[in-house]
Amino acid sequence: MEKYLDLPLEEVIGDRFGRYSKYIIQDRALPDARDGLKPVQRRILYAMYDERNTHDKPFRKSAKTVGTVIGNFHPHGDSSVYEAMVRLSQTWKVRNVLVEMHGNNGSVDGDPPAAMRYTEARLSSIASELLRDIDKNTVEFVPNFDDTNAEPTVLPAKFPNLLVNGSTGISAGYATEIPPHQLGEVIDAVIMRMDKPTVTVDELMTVMKGPDFPTGGIIQGVEGIKKAYETGKGKIIVRGKTSIEDIKGGKQQIVIDEIPYEVNKANLVKRMDELRLDRKVEGVAEVRDETDRTGMRIVVELKKDADAQGILHYLYKNTDLQISYNFNMVAIKDKTPQLLGLTKLLDAYIEHQKEVVTRQSQYNLQKAKDRKHIVEGLIKAISILDELIATIRASKDKADAKRRIEEAYGFTEAQAEAIVNLQLYRLTNTDITALQKESDELDEQIQKLEDILKNEKVLHKVIKQDLRAIKKNFHTDRRTQIENEIEELKINLEVMVASEEVLVTVTHDGYIKRTSLRSYQASNGEGLAIKEEDHLVGLQEINTTDKLLVFTNKGKFSYMPVHELPDIRWKDQGQHLANIVSMEKDEKVIASIPVRDFKNGGYLVFFTRNGLVKRSELQLYEASRANKSLTAINLKNDDEVCHVALTDGQKQLFMATNTGYGLWFTEEEVSPIGIRAAGVKGMQLKEGEHIVGAQTFDLQHAPSIAIITHRGAAKRMKLKEFEPSGRAKRGVVMLRELKKSPHRIVGFYVVEQEMTIHIETKDKENHLLEPMKLNANDRYSNGSYVLDVDKHGEVTDTYPEAVYDIAFPQEE
């Protein structure tokens, strides 16, 4: 009867996944710290070595090798084996290729390799150094998956392959990213570490400068390399190698002849061309891939007068022409995944070499001692040759002969075997001298091998000699250039944006758009789509390379590059700000201020409903993130911003209350403060009072003051009626106080030239007023009625007519 275990699901899942994870980590995805190979790579190399498919023999079909690997060592899918084998042969992935391949083995464009039945492969000469002396008992062997064969747990690895060729892999809970390095530099670092066990990373970096990618390129950030070598983790910038060439017609082109490691060239070229087609970058005429058998070459041809350096910086920032490479040097050490710094990786390799050379020496010593024993027997045999021959001739067979000469002359079994197998020609007189010479050589060899095993200094010397020989045979020049600092990429907006004059409209309710001048002119400036109770706050002609600051009554602002504003026809409604930035339900736009250069000085002055005034430097409002709702002024309680103005620091300020008080003071009285501050008292208010309007102006224009009251009265006063006072004062009367039904100001304006004011009433009617047409009054009158409130309802709101404003007139 079958038995079933009743186990909780989480226990079963946990146990199975734990086992699976252990297998993935130890036996699939991560390299060994000693030979730098994953199991599948080790099995491929060993299978090829075992089949004598080496660099000095002809190429052999890849399919045959893959079959051998699967059949003998690696019971997995053929594609996983073939893909691993192909990668070992790709010159743009591996710094020193371990497999040589004939046929299509893929490309830097990401093209797949030909099927394994078409390609041929063999071990490269440097791969033979990973396997050299494996038959001398240098490494542990274990039974293969079906116990019909034995496979090595690690290769002798006569050079530090993990650092030379790097590794990349993802397992359960661990990932590894070890870059390739230059063989000679790594060997020098190993020798330096052996000579001085206390060596620092700084000292090692005098010989081992940093990664050396097979695709070349430029590394920036020595600090990142140093951190990675100290801790196992670090970040560097890798960029392609580029040059700017002059071509006919006064144009230039950017030529790229090396790209960053593991970047797909075809995708890079495609991405660059997409940026050109989408007009994300201006000035690029054509992108061509001119790579051929002579080498890589990508050409970005530029239009006349294009900013080549700016475009190159843009490509670095927005394509894989520049990438960040993150070291994560995880390898299997002592059967455990560990994050290893450079010194630990070197130590793991040195310990491995010490063990390999020790085992190799023990093996060679035993062989030498065995041979010495035989040679001693042969020398003795030649000295008693006649007696020996007589004894052998008297024997019945080989075994009898062996037994007799062992008993008669004291030979060992091994010596007796050698004697009976001796060929007659060896019995000449010259042979005794050859044997004597061999005996002396064996003595010398045994002495050397015993020295290696007894003395660690001699052991180190042997390892270093071997490494130096490999460096001499396989040395190639460094391909990747290393620069100390990471260059900050500055990109002029002109590189990204086609410079074009456009019309930007912003409404009080928050609708915004940019319109081409062509669309505006085609409509004769008529038919602007705007909601009935909404009105324009700004109507400005500005350039796509400019920025727009949009301020709301809630003390928030948005920094908006003009080229990113929605491009909408003049006759269509704009897009609501809430689709671009977060906005509250009752938030209204009160000002839109275009800015060409934040560094040109200037100030923003804010006035609030509760009588506060704030002045801040304009450059503080240059946001790093566009299209985000940011704090412009810190408002307390139920306060609101009622006006924002851009000033040069020398303006006159005027504030007006609903009860008819006006205060004039200079901007210099308001000290500049930070972006998040709340401001200072601008005007002394009594209970129930609030600011209905505030303006900034210049004295040279001798402006007038215009007010409109809720009872439909309007009044204009000349500035000479007032005198400048100080900040935070009560101000002076602008209306005659009536005991019964006094006038309350709804609209206040400093009028410098012809302007039109819209007056809205309770009955949703809109009336127009031209204040300069009003007669000038003194401060003690209530002006004249411009509309009948009994008929049309009280005045609820006023706003000026938005005029077509060229924000930055071109200087002649």
Number of C-alpha atoms within 10 A of each C-alpha: 3 3 5 6 5 6 8 8 9 9 10 11 11 11 12 12 13 13 12 12 16 15 14 17 24 20 17 17 23 26 29 28 30 27 23 28 26 23 20 23 20 22 24 25 28 25 21 21 19 12 11 14 20 22 18 11 10 11 17 17 16 22 18 15 24 23 16 18 24 19 13 19 25 20 13 12 10 16 12 13 21 22 14 15 25 24 19 24 24 21 18 18 21 22 27 25 21 27 26 22 23 15 13 16 22 15 16 19 13 13 12 13 17 13 14 23 10 13 19 20 26 27 26 21 16 19 24 19 17 22 20 16 18 21 11 16 16 25 20 14 15 11 13 15 14 11 11 9 12 15 20 18 15 25 28 27 24 24 27 25 25 26 27 25 26 24 26 17 17 14 17 14 8 18 18 24 20 26 24 24 27 25 26 22 23 26 23 19 24 25 20 18 19 19 14 10 10 10 14 13 18 13 12 21 17 12 15 21 20 24 25 29 28 25 24 23 24 22 28 20 18 20 15 22 23 23 18 24 24 18 17 25 21 19 19 22 20 27 23 23 19 19 13 16 13 12 11 6 8 9 15 21 21 21 20 20 19 23 27 26 24 15 19 16 22 14 14 18 20 15 17 22 19 14 17 18 14 9 14 15 23 22 22 25 15 15 20 15 16 13 13 8 5 6 9 17 17 20 21 24 23 22 18 14 10 19 18 23 16 20 23 20 20 21 19 17 15 16 17 24 26 23 21 14 18 19 22 23 28 27 32 21 18 11 12 13 19 17 19 23 20 22 22 18 24 25 17 19 25 20 11 22 23 16 16 24 23 19 17 21 23 19 16 17 20 14 14 20 15 13 17 20 15 21 20 16 19 24 18 15 21 18 11 11 14 11 15 20 14 10 16 20 11 12 15 9 10 13 12 14 22 23 17 19 24 17 11 11 14 12 22 17 13 15 24 24 18 16 21 16 10 12 9 7 8 12 14 10 10 9 15 18 12 12 16 15 12 16 20 13 14 19 15 13 16 20 12 15 23 15 15 20 17 12 11 13 13 16 20 19 15 15 20 19 12 14 20 17 11 18 18 11 10 12 15 13 9 17 18 24 18 17 13 12 14 15 11 7 12 11 17 15 18 17 23 20 18 17 15 13 17 22 27 30 23 25 25 20 21 23 22 23 23 27 22 17 18 13 16 18 11 10 14 10 13 11 11 15 12 16 11 7 11 12 19 22 23 25 20 22 22 24 23 22 21 18 23 19 19 24 25 26 22 24 23 20 24 26 23 22 19 24 20 15 20 16 18 17 19 27 16 13 15 25 18 17 21 14 10 17 14 13 18 8 7 8 17 16 24 23 22 24 17 24 24 14 12 15 12 10 12 16 22 22 25 24 29 29 20 24 26 21 27 26 29 25 21 21 16 15 20 17 14 8 11 16 20 17 20 20 18 24 25 16 21 9 6 8 17 22 25 23 22 26 17 19 20 13 19 14 18 18 25 25 24 28 30 20 23 26 21 25 26 25 23 18 24 14 14 20 11 17 15 15 21 14 15 20 25 17 18 26 28 18 19 10 5 7 16 19 28 23 23 27 23 22 20 13 9 6 10 14 18 19 23 21 25 29 28 22 23 25 20 22 26 25 23 18 15 11 12 18 12 15 14 15 22 18 16 17 25 16 18 27 23 14 16 9 7 6 8 16 21 21 26 25 26 27 25 22 22 14 12 9 15 17 19 18 24 20 21 14 13 15 13 16 15 15 19 14 23 19 10 16 12 16 16 16 21 11 13 23 25 15 14 18 19 13 17 9 8 17 18 18 28 17 17 22 18 18 17 17 13 14 14 15 16 14 9 6 4 3
